[in-house]
């Protein structure tokens, strides 16, 4: 995807190291660093900087809308995916007897709001089989009381890519439920078709190569009544400073209700720059470059004395693969000593491959693993 020259220019911090951990933290291109400096310069203007801040926010809404296949009015920006899901839980206003379906490959942000004692809905768990979510296992969980099915496009745990079209079809046929989709591990890395998704959520500090403190929310207008957040604040209200503001609150419908207070403009500057960078390269181009590296890495890992926990199915692969080993922490420490960066957690090692990675990165990782594993 990148020439040696453009990789060095855009990502100078990658010189001399193998970084395969974009699923945890993306490495910002220089344009994102420049955007943060631009934010700082605008902030120094004091109140006069608000005009520049708002211009960037409007541009970020447009850029996110392009990524999601929506319009800017269908986009909201909050502080992170966890906040987005907690606000979504408020919007749902569950009652006794309602049912929510979560799954055991998801990140806590999309699962735990529904598990709080204050949530009256019953939770069903769509359990993975052989580390994959099978639609035939979802179908029996669906019924007339199902109000929400939440799933990630790509699992943070092992990189499994959900069969989104089949999931949506099963939900629509068997229940009145809404579908909430987390695209944090997909946005900026794989092409997306998000038609017929009712709520879209993403963080900003991973594959779009931006910063922390951003949550990109998509609410199609057809479902804005379902996802209007009844929260106090001011930025999310239509009448925050009107004469009737102490008698009633009028909430902006849909996506606009997910930004309840002062926007995190620094995160917005970074997100705009990150999305523009990704879109200038093209997500299709990123996938064409990086997907073969994922497959090559998987073939190499399969030959090692580890247990692969990413399904070996081409249509279920995205940018992540994961495997387990009893000495995972020690293995990762030894890799880190060689300036090779992956992630370990509770015996799980996770490799994440983005557009700035190269064949040499994969070869270096596999060679190092082949040398280290017999020693631990």
Secondary structure by P-SEA (a helix, b strand, c coil): cccaaaaaaaccccccccccccccbbbbcaaaaaaaaaaaaaaaacccaaaaaaaaaaaaaaaaaaaaccccccccccccaaaaaaaaaaaacccccbbbbbccccccccccccccccccbbbbbbcccccccccccccccccccccbbbbbccccccccccaaaaaaaaaaacccbbbbbbccccccccccccccccbbbbbccccccccccbbbbbbccccccccccccccccccccccccccccccccccccccccccccaaaaaaaaaaaaaaaaaacaaaaaaacaaaaaaaaaaaaacccccccccccccccccccccccaaaaaaaaaaaacbbbbbcccbbbbbbcccccaaaaaaaaaaaaaccccc
